[in-house]
Amino acid sequence: MPQVLQRAGIPDDNGPDGAAALAHALCWMTERNFYRAACSPENDFARATATTAETWRRVMNS
């Protein structure tokens, strides 16, 4: 996953703002977002998908 962020211009370094650290955090946030959607009474996967996609886009365009 860090490769996707590197191609978007995020530096490949060992800091908290490097591609590997951001990819790790984004993957866990994505998993948690969909877990919460699955557990909610609404099962609002469309909203979870839209929010997750927007989060990834914003990180890659920063």
Long-range contacts (C-beta under 8 A, 24 or more apart in sequence): 1-26, 1-27, 4-60, 5-59, 5-60, 8-59, 8-60, 8-61, 9-60, 10-59, 10-60, 10-62, 22-59, 26-55, 26-56, 26-59, 29-55, 30-55, 30-56
